[in-house]
């Protein structure tokens, strides 16, 4: 019996950490080559890019999204997540509409509030204002994406009548998906987003419940992030990339995510449930449970650990594409919406 169809997305943060550093131009070229291959040969449906500033991370996600648009033909591309409060929404709208035009209407804007005080301060905003600033920006983005001629007078932004260009490729412009794990973030996604960028399978239920509380016309749409190692021998693969994954979580803790423990050894990632190992059948079984939840239409994986060579990660992606994805394809061969 076939499983419910899913869309499969890959999350590229373009980190190039010092312990395994390679020349920046080589790193970017290798990852963009892999993205093109993953769409063309493996059939992945989407690619997303996060945003952080002044650290080893993707700091210009829309520039990278434009590069991905030029290297792909059918996949959805977007951000997961862009730190909305540090952006001027008019400039952001121009960039998003431009990337959407380059891609032929394949761009999706995924946003969050951000949580790094130093990042906000350096870019002229404040953590204390981030919620109000983001919600005001969302209203402006919706009108800009719709191609409206409009003016705005708000707490943070004010401008006379204007029209943002280029015009939208499709009615309403790019979709806006919202990420968050705290109750307020889940509620915001349910209330204002076209979908929810869900950092954990356990949060899907809260999102569905918020949609019901708001009397929304549906239970919504969710993409679930998965910190999985999927391979024929996942224990052997983890032994090879464990230090890279330890770096991943240690860096996020340094960013300010204090819910992440101060790990000392890679094995603690497994024992505390931050990383899960699966072979193909195990991944299929676990994904069946995730896909059964209301609203879930996509899952997203980290394809390359920080500092891992793209070529070293490629066999893992090929294994996933061959042994997991076919179980979640619709009759037309594509799990995407």
C-alpha positions as CSV (number, residue, x, y, z in Angstrom):
1,X,0.0,0.0,0.0
2,X,1.5,3.3,-1.1
3,X,2.0,6.1,1.5
4,X,0.6,9.5,1.4
5,X,2.5,11.7,-1.1
6,X,5.1,14.0,0.3
7,X,7.3,16.7,-1.1
8,X,11.1,16.4,-0.3
9,X,13.1,19.5,0.3
10,X,16.9,20.0,1.0
11,X,18.2,22.7,3.4
12,X,21.5,24.3,2.3
13,X,23.1,26.7,4.8
14,X,26.4,27.1,2.9
15,X,28.5,26.9,6.1
16,X,32.2,26.5,5.6
17,X,33.6,26.1,9.1
18,X,37.3,26.6,10.0
19,X,38.1,23.1,11.0
20,X,37.3,21.8,7.5
21,X,37.5,25.0,5.5
22,X,37.8,25.0,1.7
23,X,38.1,28.0,-0.6
24,X,34.8,29.9,-0.6
25,X,34.3,29.8,-4.4
26,X,34.9,26.0,-4.4
27,X,32.4,25.4,-1.6
28,X,29.7,27.5,-3.2
29,X,30.3,25.9,-6.6
30,X,30.2,22.3,-5.2
31,X,26.9,23.0,-3.3
32,X,25.3,24.6,-6.3
33,X,26.4,21.7,-8.5
34,X,24.9,19.3,-6.0
35,X,21.6,21.2,-6.0
36,X,21.4,21.0,-9.8
37,X,22.1,17.3,-9.7
38,X,19.7,16.6,-6.8
39,X,16.9,18.1,-8.8
40,X,17.8,16.7,-12.2
41,X,18.9,13.2,-11.3
42,X,17.4,12.5,-7.9
43,X,14.0,14.2,-8.2
44,X,14.1,16.4,-5.0
45,X,11.2,18.9,-5.1
46,X,12.5,21.9,-3.2
47,X,15.6,23.7,-1.9
48,X,15.7,26.2,0.9
49,X,18.3,28.6,2.4
50,X,18.4,30.0,6.0
51,X,19.8,33.4,7.1
52,X,22.3,34.5,9.8
53,X,24.7,37.4,9.8
54,X,28.3,37.9,10.9
55,X,28.9,34.2,11.5
56,X,29.8,31.2,9.3
57,X,26.4,30.9,7.6
58,X,24.3,31.9,4.6
59,X,24.0,35.7,5.0
60,X,22.5,36.6,1.7
61,X,19.8,34.0,1.1
62,X,18.0,35.8,-1.7
63,X,21.2,36.1,-3.7
64,X,21.7,32.4,-3.2
65,X,18.1,31.7,-4.1
66,X,18.6,33.5,-7.4
67,X,21.7,31.3,-8.1
68,X,19.6,28.2,-7.3
69,X,16.8,29.5,-9.6
70,X,19.3,29.7,-12.4
71,X,20.5,26.2,-11.9
72,X,17.1,24.4,-11.5
73,X,14.0,24.0,-13.7
74,X,11.1,22.8,-11.7
75,X,11.9,22.8,-7.9
76,X,10.4,25.1,-5.4
77,X,13.1,27.4,-3.9
78,X,12.9,29.6,-0.9
79,X,14.2,30.6,2.5
80,X,13.9,28.7,5.8
81,X,14.1,31.1,7.5
82,X,14.8,34.7,6.6
83,X,15.1,36.9,9.6
84,X,12.2,39.2,8.7
85,X,12.6,42.1,11.3
86,X,16.1,43.1,10.1
87,X,14.8,43.7,6.5
88,X,13.1,46.7,5.0
89,X,9.9,45.1,3.6
90,X,9.9,47.2,0.4
91,X,13.4,46.2,-0.6
92,X,12.7,42.7,0.5
93,X,9.6,42.6,-1.7
94,X,11.6,43.8,-4.7
95,X,14.2,41.1,-4.2
96,X,11.6,38.4,-3.7
97,X,9.6,39.4,-6.8
98,X,12.8,39.5,-8.8
99,X,13.8,36.0,-7.7
100,X,10.3,34.8,-8.4
101,X,10.4,36.2,-11.9
102,X,13.8,34.6,-12.6
103,X,12.5,31.2,-11.4
104,X,9.2,31.4,-13.3
105,X,7.1,31.6,-10.1
106,X,8.9,29.0,-8.1
107,X,10.0,31.1,-5.1
108,X,8.6,30.8,-1.6
109,X,9.5,33.3,1.2
110,X,9.9,31.6,4.6
111,X,10.3,34.0,7.5
112,X,11.0,34.0,11.2
113,X,11.6,36.6,13.9
114,X,15.3,35.8,14.7
115,X,16.7,35.4,18.2
116,X,20.3,36.8,18.1
117,X,20.4,40.1,19.8
118,X,23.8,41.1,18.3
119,X,22.4,40.4,14.8
120,X,19.4,42.6,15.3
121,X,21.5,45.4,16.9
122,X,24.1,45.5,14.1
123,X,21.4,45.8,11.5
124,X,19.5,48.5,13.3
125,X,16.6,46.7,15.0
126,X,15.9,45.4,18.5
127,X,14.8,42.1,19.8
128,X,12.0,43.8,21.8
129,X,10.5,45.1,18.6
130,X,10.8,42.1,16.5
131,X,7.3,40.7,16.8
132,X,5.5,44.0,16.0
133,X,8.1,44.9,13.3
134,X,7.6,41.5,11.6
135,X,3.8,41.6,11.6
136,X,3.8,45.1,10.1
137,X,6.3,43.9,7.5
138,X,4.1,40.9,6.6
139,X,1.2,43.3,5.9
140,X,3.4,45.3,3.5
141,X,4.7,42.3,1.8
142,X,1.2,40.9,1.1
143,X,0.2,44.2,-0.6
144,X,3.5,44.4,-2.5
145,X,3.3,40.8,-3.7
146,X,-0.3,41.4,-4.9
147,X,1.0,44.2,-7.2
148,X,-1.1,46.8,-5.4
149,X,-0.5,50.6,-5.7
150,X,-0.6,51.5,-2.0
151,X,0.7,53.8,0.8
152,X,1.5,52.8,4.3
153,X,1.7,54.7,7.7
154,X,2.8,52.4,10.5
155,X,4.9,52.3,13.6
156,X,8.1,51.2,11.8
157,X,7.5,52.0,8.2
158,X,5.9,54.9,6.3
159,X,5.7,55.7,2.6
160,X,3.5,57.5,0.1
161,X,1.7,55.6,-2.7
162,X,3.9,53.4,-4.8
163,X,3.9,50.1,-6.7
164,X,6.7,47.6,-6.0
165,X,8.2,46.0,-9.2
166,X,8.6,43.7,-10.9
167,X,4.9,42.7,-11.0
168,X,4.0,39.3,-9.5
169,X,4.3,36.2,-11.8
170,X,1.2,34.7,-10.2
171,X,-1.8,36.0,-8.4
172,X,-0.8,37.2,-4.9
173,X,2.9,36.7,-5.6
174,X,5.2,34.4,-3.7
175,X,3.7,32.3,-0.9
176,X,4.8,33.4,2.6
177,X,5.5,30.6,5.1
178,X,6.3,31.3,8.7
179,X,8.5,29.4,11.1
180,X,8.6,29.2,14.9
181,X,8.5,26.8,17.8
182,X,7.2,28.9,20.7
183,X,3.4,29.1,21.1
184,X,3.3,32.7,19.8
185,X,5.3,31.7,16.7
186,X,3.0,28.7,16.0
187,X,0.0,31.0,16.3
188,X,1.5,33.5,14.0
189,X,2.1,30.9,11.4
190,X,-1.5,29.6,11.7
191,X,-2.9,33.2,11.5
192,X,-0.7,34.9,8.9
193,X,1.2,32.3,6.9
194,X,0.4,30.3,3.8
195,X,2.1,27.5,5.6
196,X,4.1,26.5,8.6
197,X,7.9,25.8,8.6
198,X,7.9,23.3,11.5
199,X,11.2,22.7,13.3
200,X,10.0,19.4,14.8
201,X,7.3,16.8,14.0
202,X,5.9,17.2,17.6
203,X,4.9,20.8,16.8
204,X,2.5,20.0,14.0
205,X,-0.4,19.2,16.3
206,X,-0.1,22.7,17.9
207,X,-0.3,24.3,14.5
208,X,-3.4,22.3,13.5
209,X,-5.0,23.2,16.8
210,X,-4.3,26.9,16.2
211,X,-5.8,26.7,12.8
212,X,-9.0,25.2,14.2
213,X,-9.1,27.8,17.0
214,X,-8.9,30.5,14.3
215,X,-11.8,28.9,12.4
216,X,-9.5,28.6,9.4
217,X,-10.9,26.9,6.3
218,X,-8.4,24.1,6.5
219,X,-6.0,22.5,8.9
220,X,-3.2,24.3,7.0
221,X,0.0,23.3,5.3
222,X,3.2,22.3,7.0
223,X,6.8,21.5,6.1
224,X,8.6,19.5,8.8
225,X,12.4,19.7,9.4
226,X,14.1,16.4,10.1
227,X,17.6,16.0,11.7
228,X,18.1,12.5,10.3
229,X,21.0,10.5,9.0
230,X,19.6,8.1,6.4
231,X,21.9,5.6,4.8
232,X,22.4,1.9,4.2
233,X,24.7,1.8,7.3
234,X,23.7,5.0,9.3
235,X,25.9,4.1,12.3
236,X,28.9,4.0,10.0
237,X,27.9,7.3,8.4
238,X,27.3,8.9,11.8
239,X,30.8,7.8,12.9
240,X,32.2,9.7,9.9
241,X,30.2,12.9,10.2
242,X,29.4,13.0,13.9
243,X,32.0,15.8,14.6
244,X,30.4,17.9,11.9
245,X,26.9,17.4,13.4
246,X,28.3,18.3,16.8
247,X,29.6,21.5,15.3
248,X,26.1,22.2,13.9
249,X,24.4,22.0,17.3
250,X,27.2,23.7,19.2
251,X,27.0,26.7,16.8
252,X,23.2,26.9,17.2
253,X,23.7,27.0,21.0
254,X,26.2,29.8,20.6
255,X,23.7,31.6,18.5
256,X,21.4,31.7,21.6
257,X,19.3,28.5,21.3
258,X,19.7,27.6,25.0
259,X,17.3,24.7,24.7
260,X,20.2,22.9,23.0
261,X,22.4,21.3,25.7
262,X,26.2,21.9,25.8
263,X,27.1,18.6,24.0
264,X,30.7,17.3,24.4
265,X,30.6,14.2,22.3
266,X,28.7,13.4,19.0
267,X,27.1,10.3,20.6
268,X,25.1,12.6,22.9
269,X,23.2,13.9,19.9
270,X,21.8,10.4,19.5
271,X,21.1,9.7,23.2
272,X,19.3,13.0,23.7
273,X,17.3,12.7,20.5
274,X,18.7,15.6,18.5
275,X,19.8,13.3,15.6
276,X,18.1,10.1,14.5
277,X,19.6,7.3,12.5
278,X,17.6,5.4,9.9
279,X,18.2,2.9,7.1
280,X,15.8,3.1,4.1
281,X,13.0,0.9,5.6
282,X,13.3,2.7,8.9
283,X,13.0,6.1,7.3
284,X,10.0,5.0,5.3
285,X,8.3,3.7,8.4
286,X,9.0,6.9,10.4
287,X,7.9,9.1,7.5
288,X,4.6,7.2,7.2
289,X,3.8,8.4,10.7
290,X,4.8,12.0,10.0
291,X,2.9,12.0,6.7
292,X,-0.2,10.8,8.5
293,X,-0.5,14.0,10.5
294,X,-2.9,16.6,9.3
295,X,-1.5,19.4,7.3
296,X,2.0,17.8,6.6
297,X,2.8,18.1,2.9
298,X,6.6,18.2,2.9
299,X,9.7,17.3,4.9
300,X,13.1,18.9,4.8
301,X,16.5,17.4,5.4
302,X,20.0,18.8,5.9
303,X,21.9,17.2,2.9
304,X,25.4,18.2,3.9
305,X,26.7,18.5,7.4
306,X,28.8,21.7,8.2
307,X,32.3,21.2,6.7
308,X,31.4,17.9,5.1
309,X,32.5,17.7,1.5
310,X,29.5,17.8,-0.9
311,X,30.9,14.8,-2.8
312,X,31.0,12.8,0.4
313,X,27.4,13.5,1.2
314,X,26.2,12.7,-2.4
315,X,25.9,8.9,-1.9
316,X,23.6,9.5,1.1
317,X,21.3,11.7,-1.0
318,X,21.2,9.1,-3.8
319,X,20.4,6.4,-1.3
320,X,17.5,8.4,0.1
321,X,16.2,9.2,-3.3
322,X,16.3,5.6,-4.4
323,X,15.1,3.9,-1.2
324,X,12.8,6.3,0.6
325,X,11.3,8.9,-1.8
326,X,9.5,6.4,-4.2
327,X,7.3,5.3,-1.3
328,X,5.8,8.8,-1.0
329,X,5.2,9.7,-4.7
330,X,1.7,10.1,-6.0
331,X,0.5,8.4,-9.2
332,X,1.9,11.3,-11.2
333,X,5.3,10.7,-9.7
334,X,5.6,13.9,-7.7
335,X,4.8,14.4,-4.1
336,X,4.7,18.2,-4.3
337,X,1.6,20.3,-4.2
